[in-house]
Amino acid sequence: MRVVVDLNRCQGYAQCCFLAPESFKLVGEEALMYDPAPNDDQMIKIERAAAACPVQAIRFEHTSPHPAQPGGPTSQKQGGQNG
């Protein structure tokens, strides 16, 4: 799973920094640094941080280890010649 922070939405309340300091860090007064690919053992803290964000700037994206490529083995083509 990948962590994504909408830095345009983030207002620097730093609730995430308090709840998951290993993954989120406020640099200066408003610049948020974060780990987009944290270890699985950090995910509970990060989920709590996301829930506590006053502006809901933290979200999660599911990552696939092998994304389907157009024309790749998972694609099916219609038509063609038989035999």
PyMOL Python script that loads the backbone (N, CA, C, O; Angstrom):
from pymol import cmd

cmd.read_pdbstr("""\
ATOM      1  N   MET A   1       0.850  -1.169   0.000  1.00  0.00           N
ATOM      2  CA  MET A   1       0.000   0.000   0.000  1.00  0.00           C
ATOM      3  C   MET A   1       0.898   1.236   0.000  1.00  0.00           C
ATOM      4  O   MET A   1       1.974   1.240   0.598  1.00  0.00           O
ATOM      5  N   ARG A   2       0.447   2.253  -0.663  1.00  0.00           N
ATOM      6  CA  ARG A   2       1.216   3.483  -0.778  1.00  0.00           C
ATOM      7  C   ARG A   2       0.467   4.616  -0.086  1.00  0.00           C
ATOM      8  O   ARG A   2      -0.753   4.728  -0.204  1.00  0.00           O
ATOM      9  N   VAL A   3       1.204   5.451   0.632  1.00  0.00           N
ATOM     10  CA  VAL A   3       0.642   6.603   1.324  1.00  0.00           C
ATOM     11  C   VAL A   3       0.791   7.819   0.413  1.00  0.00           C
ATOM     12  O   VAL A   3       1.861   8.066  -0.145  1.00  0.00           O
ATOM     13  N   VAL A   4      -0.291   8.569   0.272  1.00  0.00           N
ATOM     14  CA  VAL A   4      -0.272   9.778  -0.544  1.00  0.00           C
ATOM     15  C   VAL A   4      -0.839  10.919   0.300  1.00  0.00           C
ATOM     16  O   VAL A   4      -1.908  10.791   0.898  1.00  0.00           O
ATOM     17  N   VAL A   5      -0.113  12.027   0.339  1.00  0.00           N
ATOM     18  CA  VAL A   5      -0.589  13.211   1.051  1.00  0.00           C
ATOM     19  C   VAL A   5      -0.841  14.304   0.027  1.00  0.00           C
ATOM     20  O   VAL A   5       0.043  14.639  -0.762  1.00  0.00           O
ATOM     21  N   ASP A   6      -2.042  14.859   0.039  1.00  0.00           N
ATOM     22  CA  ASP A   6      -2.369  15.982  -0.822  1.00  0.00           C
ATOM     23  C   ASP A   6      -1.779  17.229  -0.170  1.00  0.00           C
ATOM     24  O   ASP A   6      -2.371  17.813   0.737  1.00  0.00           O
ATOM     25  N   LEU A   7      -0.608  17.620  -0.649  1.00  0.00           N
ATOM     26  CA  LEU A   7       0.111  18.738  -0.029  1.00  0.00           C
ATOM     27  C   LEU A   7      -0.576  20.073  -0.283  1.00  0.00           C
ATOM     28  O   LEU A   7      -0.288  21.048   0.411  1.00  0.00           O
ATOM     29  N   ASN A   8      -1.469  20.142  -1.251  1.00  0.00           N
ATOM     30  CA  ASN A   8      -2.264  21.353  -1.453  1.00  0.00           C
ATOM     31  C   ASN A   8      -3.364  21.468  -0.403  1.00  0.00           C
ATOM     32  O   ASN A   8      -3.774  22.569  -0.036  1.00  0.00           O
ATOM     33  N   ARG A   9      -3.830  20.334   0.069  1.00  0.00           N
ATOM     34  CA  ARG A   9      -4.883  20.309   1.079  1.00  0.00           C
ATOM     35  C   ARG A   9      -4.303  20.419   2.493  1.00  0.00           C
ATOM     36  O   ARG A   9      -4.928  21.001   3.380  1.00  0.00           O
ATOM     37  N   CYS A  10      -3.114  19.862   2.698  1.00  0.00           N
ATOM     38  CA  CYS A  10      -2.477  19.863   4.020  1.00  0.00           C
ATOM     39  C   CYS A  10      -2.322  21.289   4.538  1.00  0.00           C
ATOM     40  O   CYS A  10      -1.850  22.171   3.822  1.00  0.00           O
ATOM     41  N   GLN A  11      -2.723  21.505   5.784  1.00  0.00           N
ATOM     42  CA  GLN A  11      -2.634  22.824   6.403  1.00  0.00           C
ATOM     43  C   GLN A  11      -1.576  22.887   7.500  1.00  0.00           C
ATOM     44  O   GLN A  11      -1.459  23.902   8.187  1.00  0.00           O
ATOM     45  N   GLY A  12      -0.806  21.816   7.671  1.00  0.00           N
ATOM     46  CA  GLY A  12       0.271  21.822   8.654  1.00  0.00           C
ATOM     47  C   GLY A  12      -0.180  21.682  10.091  1.00  0.00           C
ATOM     48  O   GLY A  12       0.518  22.141  10.995  1.00  0.00           O
ATOM     49  N   TYR A  13      -1.327  21.062  10.335  1.00  0.00           N
ATOM     50  CA  TYR A  13      -1.788  20.854  11.708  1.00  0.00           C
ATOM     51  C   TYR A  13      -0.897  19.871  12.464  1.00  0.00           C
ATOM     52  O   TYR A  13      -0.845  19.900  13.694  1.00  0.00           O
ATOM     53  N   ALA A  14      -0.200  19.005  11.737  1.00  0.00           N
ATOM     54  CA  ALA A  14       0.810  18.081  12.274  1.00  0.00           C
ATOM     55  C   ALA A  14       0.255  16.981  13.168  1.00  0.00           C
ATOM     56  O   ALA A  14       1.003  16.390  13.946  1.00  0.00           O
ATOM     57  N   GLN A  15      -1.029  16.696  13.074  1.00  0.00           N
ATOM     58  CA  GLN A  15      -1.574  15.574  13.830  1.00  0.00           C
ATOM     59  C   GLN A  15      -0.901  14.268  13.411  1.00  0.00           C
ATOM     60  O   GLN A  15      -0.663  13.390  14.240  1.00  0.00           O
ATOM     61  N   CYS A  16      -0.595  14.147  12.111  1.00  0.00           N
ATOM     62  CA  CYS A  16       0.078  12.947  11.608  1.00  0.00           C
ATOM     63  C   CYS A  16       1.465  12.800  12.215  1.00  0.00           C
ATOM     64  O   CYS A  16       1.911  11.684  12.484  1.00  0.00           O
ATOM     65  N   CYS A  17       2.146  13.913  12.432  1.00  0.00           N
ATOM     66  CA  CYS A  17       3.491  13.880  13.017  1.00  0.00           C
ATOM     67  C   CYS A  17       3.467  13.386  14.459  1.00  0.00           C
ATOM     68  O   CYS A  17       4.393  12.709  14.906  1.00  0.00           O
ATOM     69  N   PHE A  18       2.410  13.725  15.178  1.00  0.00           N
ATOM     70  CA  PHE A  18       2.282  13.268  16.560  1.00  0.00           C
ATOM     71  C   PHE A  18       1.928  11.788  16.629  1.00  0.00           C
ATOM     72  O   PHE A  18       2.412  11.070  17.504  1.00  0.00           O
ATOM     73  N   LEU A  19       1.079  11.333  15.701  1.00  0.00           N
ATOM     74  CA  LEU A  19       0.585   9.958  15.748  1.00  0.00           C
ATOM     75  C   LEU A  19       1.486   8.953  15.039  1.00  0.00           C
ATOM     76  O   LEU A  19       1.480   7.770  15.380  1.00  0.00           O
ATOM     77  N   ALA A  20       2.259   9.410  14.058  1.00  0.00           N
ATOM     78  CA  ALA A  20       3.160   8.510  13.331  1.00  0.00           C
ATOM     79  C   ALA A  20       4.465   9.237  13.015  1.00  0.00           C
ATOM     80  O   ALA A  20       4.760   9.511  11.852  1.00  0.00           O
ATOM     81  N   PRO A  21       5.252   9.553  14.061  1.00  0.00           N
ATOM     82  CA  PRO A  21       6.464  10.349  13.858  1.00  0.00           C
ATOM     83  C   PRO A  21       7.537   9.659  13.016  1.00  0.00           C
ATOM     84  O   PRO A  21       8.421  10.324  12.477  1.00  0.00           O
ATOM     85  N   GLU A  22       7.468   8.341  12.899  1.00  0.00           N
ATOM     86  CA  GLU A  22       8.443   7.628  12.072  1.00  0.00           C
ATOM     87  C   GLU A  22       8.152   7.829  10.587  1.00  0.00           C
ATOM     88  O   GLU A  22       9.035   7.639   9.751  1.00  0.00           O
ATOM     89  N   SER A  23       6.927   8.209  10.259  1.00  0.00           N
ATOM     90  CA  SER A  23       6.506   8.315   8.866  1.00  0.00           C
ATOM     91  C   SER A  23       6.255   9.740   8.400  1.00  0.00           C
ATOM     92  O   SER A  23       6.352  10.024   7.206  1.00  0.00           O
ATOM     93  N   PHE A  24       5.930  10.648   9.330  1.00  0.00           N
ATOM     94  CA  PHE A  24       5.619  12.032   8.972  1.00  0.00           C
ATOM     95  C   PHE A  24       6.501  12.980   9.773  1.00  0.00           C
ATOM     96  O   PHE A  24       6.728  12.774  10.965  1.00  0.00           O
ATOM     97  N   LYS A  25       6.991  14.015   9.112  1.00  0.00           N
ATOM     98  CA  LYS A  25       7.836  14.988   9.789  1.00  0.00           C
ATOM     99  C   LYS A  25       7.551  16.369   9.222  1.00  0.00           C
ATOM    100  O   LYS A  25       7.551  16.558   8.005  1.00  0.00           O
ATOM    101  N   LEU A  26       7.310  17.330  10.097  1.00  0.00           N
ATOM    102  CA  LEU A  26       7.088  18.706   9.681  1.00  0.00           C
ATOM    103  C   LEU A  26       8.432  19.417   9.662  1.00  0.00           C
ATOM    104  O   LEU A  26       9.140  19.464  10.668  1.00  0.00           O
ATOM    105  N   VAL A  27       8.772  19.966   8.509  1.00  0.00           N
ATOM    106  CA  VAL A  27      10.032  20.685   8.332  1.00  0.00           C
ATOM    107  C   VAL A  27       9.687  22.161   8.226  1.00  0.00           C
ATOM    108  O   VAL A  27       8.940  22.570   7.337  1.00  0.00           O
ATOM    109  N   GLY A  28      10.222  22.939   9.115  1.00  0.00           N
ATOM    110  CA  GLY A  28       9.827  24.345   9.161  1.00  0.00           C
ATOM    111  C   GLY A  28       8.431  24.447   9.740  1.00  0.00           C
ATOM    112  O   GLY A  28       8.046  23.648  10.594  1.00  0.00           O
ATOM    113  N   GLU A  29       7.679  25.420   9.283  1.00  0.00           N
ATOM    114  CA  GLU A  29       6.337  25.595   9.820  1.00  0.00           C
ATOM    115  C   GLU A  29       5.262  24.907   8.996  1.00  0.00           C
ATOM    116  O   GLU A  29       4.185  24.615   9.516  1.00  0.00           O
ATOM    117  N   GLU A  30       5.531  24.638   7.712  1.00  0.00           N
ATOM    118  CA  GLU A  30       4.471  24.103   6.878  1.00  0.00           C
ATOM    119  C   GLU A  30       4.874  22.986   5.929  1.00  0.00           C
ATOM    120  O   GLU A  30       3.994  22.390   5.308  1.00  0.00           O
ATOM    121  N   ALA A  31       6.143  22.672   5.784  1.00  0.00           N
ATOM    122  CA  ALA A  31       6.583  21.651   4.821  1.00  0.00           C
ATOM    123  C   ALA A  31       6.523  20.269   5.458  1.00  0.00           C
ATOM    124  O   ALA A  31       7.230  19.990   6.426  1.00  0.00           O
ATOM    125  N   LEU A  32       5.683  19.417   4.911  1.00  0.00           N
ATOM    126  CA  LEU A  32       5.524  18.068   5.433  1.00  0.00           C
ATOM    127  C   LEU A  32       6.355  17.094   4.609  1.00  0.00           C
ATOM    128  O   LEU A  32       6.249  17.056   3.383  1.00  0.00           O
ATOM    129  N   MET A  33       7.174  16.315   5.284  1.00  0.00           N
ATOM    130  CA  MET A  33       7.933  15.235   4.660  1.00  0.00           C
ATOM    131  C   MET A  33       7.293  13.937   5.134  1.00  0.00           C
ATOM    132  O   MET A  33       6.937  13.802   6.305  1.00  0.00           O
ATOM    133  N   TYR A  34       7.148  12.975   4.210  1.00  0.00           N
ATOM    134  CA  TYR A  34       6.539  11.704   4.601  1.00  0.00           C
ATOM    135  C   TYR A  34       7.096  10.574   3.757  1.00  0.00           C
ATOM    136  O   TYR A  34       7.662  10.786   2.684  1.00  0.00           O
ATOM    137  N   ASP A  35       6.922   9.379   4.270  1.00  0.00           N
ATOM    138  CA  ASP A  35       7.389   8.175   3.593  1.00  0.00           C
ATOM    139  C   ASP A  35       6.211   7.596   2.807  1.00  0.00           C
ATOM    140  O   ASP A  35       5.241   7.145   3.415  1.00  0.00           O
ATOM    141  N   PRO A  36       6.270   7.598   1.471  1.00  0.00           N
ATOM    142  CA  PRO A  36       5.148   7.086   0.686  1.00  0.00           C
ATOM    143  C   PRO A  36       5.030   5.560   0.716  1.00  0.00           C
ATOM    144  O   PRO A  36       3.976   5.011   0.394  1.00  0.00           O
ATOM    145  N   ALA A  37       6.106   4.878   1.101  1.00  0.00           N
ATOM    146  CA  ALA A  37       6.091   3.406   1.132  1.00  0.00           C
ATOM    147  C   ALA A  37       6.611   2.912   2.481  1.00  0.00           C
ATOM    148  O   ALA A  37       7.712   2.368   2.564  1.00  0.00           O
ATOM    149  N   PRO A  38       5.821   3.100   3.528  1.00  0.00           N
ATOM    150  CA  PRO A  38       6.277   2.707   4.870  1.00  0.00           C
ATOM    151  C   PRO A  38       6.248   1.195   5.062  1.00  0.00           C
ATOM    152  O   PRO A  38       5.622   0.463   4.297  1.00  0.00           O
ATOM    153  N   ASN A  39       6.938   0.754   6.097  1.00  0.00           N
ATOM    154  CA  ASN A  39       6.908  -0.654   6.481  1.00  0.00           C
ATOM    155  C   ASN A  39       5.507  -1.010   6.975  1.00  0.00           C
ATOM    156  O   ASN A  39       4.775  -0.158   7.478  1.00  0.00           O
ATOM    157  N   ASP A  40       5.155  -2.264   6.824  1.00  0.00           N
ATOM    158  CA  ASP A  40       3.836  -2.722   7.260  1.00  0.00           C
ATOM    159  C   ASP A  40       3.605  -2.494   8.753  1.00  0.00           C
ATOM    160  O   ASP A  40       2.470  -2.274   9.177  1.00  0.00           O
ATOM    161  N   ASP A  41       4.668  -2.544   9.548  1.00  0.00           N
ATOM    162  CA  ASP A  41       4.499  -2.363  10.993  1.00  0.00           C
ATOM    163  C   ASP A  41       4.119  -0.931  11.358  1.00  0.00           C
ATOM    164  O   ASP A  41       3.716  -0.677  12.493  1.00  0.00           O
ATOM    165  N   GLN A  42       4.238   0.009  10.424  1.00  0.00           N
ATOM    166  CA  GLN A  42       3.860   1.404  10.669  1.00  0.00           C
ATOM    167  C   GLN A  42       2.423   1.715  10.257  1.00  0.00           C
ATOM    168  O   GLN A  42       1.899   2.777  10.593  1.00  0.00           O
ATOM    169  N   MET A  43       1.785   0.796   9.530  1.00  0.00           N
ATOM    170  CA  MET A  43       0.496   1.104   8.920  1.00  0.00           C
ATOM    171  C   MET A  43      -0.615   1.432   9.913  1.00  0.00           C
ATOM    172  O   MET A  43      -1.458   2.280   9.621  1.00  0.00           O
ATOM    173  N   ILE A  44      -0.640   0.800  11.052  1.00  0.00           N
ATOM    174  CA  ILE A  44      -1.694   1.117  12.034  1.00  0.00           C
ATOM    175  C   ILE A  44      -1.567   2.566  12.483  1.00  0.00           C
ATOM    176  O   ILE A  44      -2.563   3.285  12.558  1.00  0.00           O
ATOM    177  N   LYS A  45      -0.342   2.995  12.781  1.00  0.00           N
ATOM    178  CA  LYS A  45      -0.129   4.385  13.196  1.00  0.00           C
ATOM    179  C   LYS A  45      -0.497   5.349  12.073  1.00  0.00           C
ATOM    180  O   LYS A  45      -1.084   6.403  12.318  1.00  0.00           O
ATOM    181  N   ILE A  46      -0.150   4.984  10.845  1.00  0.00           N
ATOM    182  CA  ILE A  46      -0.440   5.860   9.704  1.00  0.00           C
ATOM    183  C   ILE A  46      -1.944   5.939   9.454  1.00  0.00           C
ATOM    184  O   ILE A  46      -2.460   7.010   9.134  1.00  0.00           O
ATOM    185  N   GLU A  47      -2.647   4.830   9.594  1.00  0.00           N
ATOM    186  CA  GLU A  47      -4.098   4.845   9.443  1.00  0.00           C
ATOM    187  C   GLU A  47      -4.743   5.738  10.504  1.00  0.00           C
ATOM    188  O   GLU A  47      -5.696   6.462  10.215  1.00  0.00           O
ATOM    189  N   ARG A  48      -4.230   5.686  11.711  1.00  0.00           N
ATOM    190  CA  ARG A  48      -4.744   6.565  12.778  1.00  0.00           C
ATOM    191  C   ARG A  48      -4.432   8.024  12.466  1.00  0.00           C
ATOM    192  O   ARG A  48      -5.253   8.909  12.706  1.00  0.00           O
ATOM    193  N   ALA A  49      -3.238   8.266  11.929  1.00  0.00           N
ATOM    194  CA  ALA A  49      -2.861   9.629  11.548  1.00  0.00           C
ATOM    195  C   ALA A  49      -3.779  10.149  10.449  1.00  0.00           C
ATOM    196  O   ALA A  49      -4.202  11.305  10.488  1.00  0.00           O
ATOM    197  N   ALA A  50      -4.088   9.308   9.474  1.00  0.00           N
ATOM    198  CA  ALA A  50      -4.976   9.710   8.383  1.00  0.00           C
ATOM    199  C   ALA A  50      -6.371  10.037   8.918  1.00  0.00           C
ATOM    200  O   ALA A  50      -6.995  11.005   8.483  1.00  0.00           O
ATOM    201  N   ALA A  51      -6.853   9.235   9.854  1.00  0.00           N
ATOM    202  CA  ALA A  51      -8.171   9.467  10.440  1.00  0.00           C
ATOM    203  C   ALA A  51      -8.198  10.755  11.257  1.00  0.00           C
ATOM    204  O   ALA A  51      -9.238  11.408  11.347  1.00  0.00           O
ATOM    205  N   ALA A  52      -7.068  11.125  11.851  1.00  0.00           N
ATOM    206  CA  ALA A  52      -7.010  12.321  12.698  1.00  0.00           C
ATOM    207  C   ALA A  52      -6.758  13.602  11.911  1.00  0.00           C
ATOM    208  O   ALA A  52      -6.890  14.695  12.460  1.00  0.00           O
ATOM    209  N   CYS A  53      -6.402  13.487  10.649  1.00  0.00           N
ATOM    210  CA  CYS A  53      -6.099  14.683   9.857  1.00  0.00           C
ATOM    211  C   CYS A  53      -7.358  15.546   9.721  1.00  0.00           C
ATOM    212  O   CYS A  53      -8.359  15.081   9.176  1.00  0.00           O
ATOM    213  N   PRO A  54      -7.326  16.788  10.203  1.00  0.00           N
ATOM    214  CA  PRO A  54      -8.514  17.639  10.163  1.00  0.00           C
ATOM    215  C   PRO A  54      -9.018  17.944   8.761  1.00  0.00           C
ATOM    216  O   PRO A  54     -10.205  18.212   8.577  1.00  0.00           O
ATOM    217  N   VAL A  55      -8.129  17.905   7.765  1.00  0.00           N
ATOM    218  CA  VAL A  55      -8.532  18.229   6.396  1.00  0.00           C
ATOM    219  C   VAL A  55      -8.531  17.008   5.483  1.00  0.00           C
ATOM    220  O   VAL A  55      -8.707  17.134   4.271  1.00  0.00           O
ATOM    221  N   GLN A  56      -8.329  15.811   6.073  1.00  0.00           N
ATOM    222  CA  GLN A  56      -8.340  14.547   5.330  1.00  0.00           C
ATOM    223  C   GLN A  56      -7.402  14.588   4.128  1.00  0.00           C
ATOM    224  O   GLN A  56      -7.793  14.234   3.015  1.00  0.00           O
ATOM    225  N   ALA A  57      -6.160  15.022   4.359  1.00  0.00           N
ATOM    226  CA  ALA A  57      -5.171  15.144   3.294  1.00  0.00           C
ATOM    227  C   ALA A  57      -4.423  13.839   3.025  1.00  0.00           C
ATOM    228  O   ALA A  57      -3.717  13.731   2.023  1.00  0.00           O
ATOM    229  N   ILE A  58      -4.566  12.848   3.907  1.00  0.00           N
ATOM    230  CA  ILE A  58      -3.820  11.589   3.770  1.00  0.00           C
ATOM    231  C   ILE A  58      -4.754  10.516   3.217  1.00  0.00           C
ATOM    232  O   ILE A  58      -5.856  10.307   3.725  1.00  0.00           O
ATOM    233  N   ARG A  59      -4.289   9.840   2.166  1.00  0.00           N
ATOM    234  CA  ARG A  59      -5.064   8.740   1.605  1.00  0.00           C
ATOM    235  C   ARG A  59      -4.127   7.588   1.263  1.00  0.00           C
ATOM    236  O   ARG A  59      -2.905   7.719   1.345  1.00  0.00           O
ATOM    237  N   PHE A  60      -4.705   6.485   0.888  1.00  0.00           N
ATOM    238  CA  PHE A  60      -3.935   5.279   0.578  1.00  0.00           C
ATOM    239  C   PHE A  60      -4.255   4.812  -0.827  1.00  0.00           C
ATOM    240  O   PHE A  60      -5.400   4.883  -1.273  1.00  0.00           O
ATOM    241  N   GLU A  61      -3.245   4.338  -1.514  1.00  0.00           N
ATOM    242  CA  GLU A  61      -3.417   3.743  -2.830  1.00  0.00           C
ATOM    243  C   GLU A  61      -2.930   2.310  -2.763  1.00  0.00           C
ATOM    244  O   GLU A  61      -1.862   2.024  -2.221  1.00  0.00           O
ATOM    245  N   HIS A  62      -3.715   1.429  -3.314  1.00  0.00           N
ATOM    246  CA  HIS A  62      -3.292   0.030  -3.381  1.00  0.00           C
ATOM    247  C   HIS A  62      -2.343  -0.107  -4.556  1.00  0.00           C
ATOM    248  O   HIS A  62      -2.637   0.341  -5.665  1.00  0.00           O
ATOM    249  N   THR A  63      -1.214  -0.725  -4.304  1.00  0.00           N
ATOM    250  CA  THR A  63      -0.249  -0.939  -5.370  1.00  0.00           C
ATOM    251  C   THR A  63      -0.261  -2.399  -5.770  1.00  0.00           C
ATOM    252  O   THR A  63      -0.379  -3.292  -4.931  1.00  0.00           O
ATOM    253  N   SER A  64      -0.139  -2.622  -7.043  1.00  0.00           N
ATOM    254  CA  SER A  64      -0.108  -3.983  -7.575  1.00  0.00           C
ATOM    255  C   SER A  64       1.340  -4.321  -7.896  1.00  0.00           C
ATOM    256  O   SER A  64       2.034  -3.515  -8.516  1.00  0.00           O
ATOM    257  N   PRO A  65       1.810  -5.493  -7.488  1.00  0.00           N
ATOM    258  CA  PRO A  65       3.200  -5.839  -7.768  1.00  0.00           C
ATOM    259  C   PRO A  65       3.479  -6.021  -9.255  1.00  0.00           C
ATOM    260  O   PRO A  65       4.617  -5.851  -9.693  1.00  0.00           O
ATOM    261  N   HIS A  66       2.453  -6.367 -10.040  1.00  0.00           N
ATOM    262  CA  HIS A  66       2.620  -6.572 -11.475  1.00  0.00           C
ATOM    263  C   HIS A  66       1.454  -5.935 -12.212  1.00  0.00           C
ATOM    264  O   HIS A  66       0.492  -6.626 -12.549  1.00  0.00           O
ATOM    265  N   PRO A  67       1.515  -4.627 -12.472  1.00  0.00           N
ATOM    266  CA  PRO A  67       0.390  -3.994 -13.160  1.00  0.00           C
ATOM    267  C   PRO A  67       0.256  -4.527 -14.579  1.00  0.00           C
ATOM    268  O   PRO A  67       1.248  -4.838 -15.237  1.00  0.00           O
ATOM    269  N   ALA A  68      -0.974  -4.626 -15.035  1.00  0.00           N
ATOM    270  CA  ALA A  68      -1.231  -5.122 -16.391  1.00  0.00           C
ATOM    271  C   ALA A  68      -0.758  -4.092 -17.409  1.00  0.00           C
ATOM    272  O   ALA A  68      -1.050  -2.904 -17.278  1.00  0.00           O
ATOM    273  N   GLN A  69      -0.049  -4.537 -18.392  1.00  0.00           N
ATOM    274  CA  GLN A  69       0.440  -3.680 -19.460  1.00  0.00           C
ATOM    275  C   GLN A  69      -0.440  -3.882 -20.697  1.00  0.00           C
ATOM    276  O   GLN A  69      -0.855  -5.006 -20.979  1.00  0.00           O
ATOM    277  N   PRO A  70      -0.729  -2.809 -21.434  1.00  0.00           N
ATOM    278  CA  PRO A  70      -1.507  -2.975 -22.660  1.00  0.00           C
ATOM    279  C   PRO A  70      -0.785  -3.945 -23.603  1.00  0.00           C
ATOM    280  O   PRO A  70       0.407  -3.799 -23.875  1.00  0.00           O
ATOM    281  N   GLY A  71      -1.523  -4.917 -24.084  1.00  0.00           N
ATOM    282  CA  GLY A  71      -0.946  -5.892 -24.996  1.00  0.00           C
ATOM    283  C   GLY A  71      -0.168  -6.983 -24.298  1.00  0.00           C
ATOM    284  O   GLY A  71       0.395  -7.865 -24.946  1.00  0.00           O
ATOM    285  N   GLY A  72      -0.132  -6.926 -22.962  1.00  0.00           N
ATOM    286  CA  GLY A  72       0.620  -7.911 -22.197  1.00  0.00           C
ATOM    287  C   GLY A  72      -0.166  -9.196 -22.037  1.00  0.00           C
ATOM    288  O   GLY A  72      -1.231  -9.351 -22.636  1.00  0.00           O
ATOM    289  N   PRO A  73       0.340 -10.111 -21.243  1.00  0.00           N
ATOM    290  CA  PRO A  73      -0.299 -11.417 -21.107  1.00  0.00           C
ATOM    291  C   PRO A  73      -1.692 -11.379 -20.492  1.00  0.00           C
ATOM    292  O   PRO A  73      -2.462 -12.321 -20.680  1.00  0.00           O
ATOM    293  N   THR A  74      -2.045 -10.308 -19.752  1.00  0.00           N
ATOM    294  CA  THR A  74      -3.371 -10.259 -19.157  1.00  0.00           C
ATOM    295  C   THR A  74      -4.384  -9.602 -20.078  1.00  0.00           C
ATOM    296  O   THR A  74      -5.581  -9.631 -19.795  1.00  0.00           O
ATOM    297  N   SER A  75      -3.926  -9.010 -21.174  1.00  0.00           N
ATOM    298  CA  SER A  75      -4.840  -8.385 -22.125  1.00  0.00           C
ATOM    299  C   SER A  75      -5.394  -9.431 -23.075  1.00  0.00           C
ATOM    300  O   SER A  75      -4.694 -10.365 -23.466  1.00  0.00           O
ATOM    301  N   GLN A  76      -6.639  -9.268 -23.437  1.00  0.00           N
ATOM    302  CA  GLN A  76      -7.235 -10.160 -24.412  1.00  0.00           C
ATOM    303  C   GLN A  76      -7.600  -9.352 -25.638  1.00  0.00           C
ATOM    304  O   GLN A  76      -8.209  -8.288 -25.530  1.00  0.00           O
ATOM    305  N   LYS A  77      -7.236  -9.849 -26.785  1.00  0.00           N
ATOM    306  CA  LYS A  77      -7.528  -9.172 -28.032  1.00  0.00           C
ATOM    307  C   LYS A  77      -8.740  -9.823 -28.678  1.00  0.00           C
ATOM    308  O   LYS A  77      -8.911 -11.041 -28.623  1.00  0.00           O
ATOM    309  N   GLN A  78      -9.560  -9.012 -29.277  1.00  0.00           N
ATOM    310  CA  GLN A  78     -10.754  -9.501 -29.965  1.00  0.00           C
ATOM    311  C   GLN A  78     -10.425  -9.731 -31.435  1.00  0.00           C
ATOM    312  O   GLN A  78      -9.591  -9.036 -32.014  1.00  0.00           O
ATOM    313  N   GLY A  79     -11.080 -10.697 -32.017  1.00  0.00           N
ATOM    314  CA  GLY A  79     -10.924 -10.944 -33.461  1.00  0.00           C
ATOM    315  C   GLY A  79      -9.698 -11.780 -33.748  1.00  0.00           C
ATOM    316  O   GLY A  79      -9.273 -12.577 -32.912  1.00  0.00           O
ATOM    317  N   GLY A  80      -9.127 -11.602 -34.933  1.00  0.00           N
ATOM    318  CA  GLY A  80      -7.951 -12.382 -35.318  1.00  0.00           C
ATOM    319  C   GLY A  80      -8.340 -13.510 -36.228  1.00  0.00           C
ATOM    320  O   GLY A  80      -9.516 -13.693 -36.544  1.00  0.00           O
ATOM    321  N   GLN A  81      -7.368 -14.258 -36.643  1.00  0.00           N
ATOM    322  CA  GLN A  81      -7.609 -15.376 -37.555  1.00  0.00           C
ATOM    323  C   GLN A  81      -7.612 -16.683 -36.803  1.00  0.00           C
ATOM    324  O   GLN A  81      -6.855 -16.857 -35.849  1.00  0.00           O
ATOM    325  N   ASN A  82      -8.437 -17.580 -37.214  1.00  0.00           N
ATOM    326  CA  ASN A  82      -8.485 -18.919 -36.616  1.00  0.00           C
ATOM    327  C   ASN A  82      -7.753 -19.893 -37.511  1.00  0.00           C
ATOM    328  O   ASN A  82      -7.939 -19.886 -38.727  1.00  0.00           O
ATOM    329  N   GLY A  83      -6.938 -20.712 -36.931  1.00  0.00           N
ATOM    330  CA  GLY A  83      -6.315 -21.811 -37.514  1.00  0.00           C
ATOM    331  C   GLY A  83      -5.563 -21.851 -38.672  1.00  0.00           C
ATOM    332  O   GLY A  83      -5.076 -22.915 -39.055  1.00  0.00           O
TER     333      GLY A  83
END
""", "prot")
cmd.dss("prot")
cmd.show_as("cartoon", "prot")
cmd.util.cbc("prot")
cmd.orient("prot")
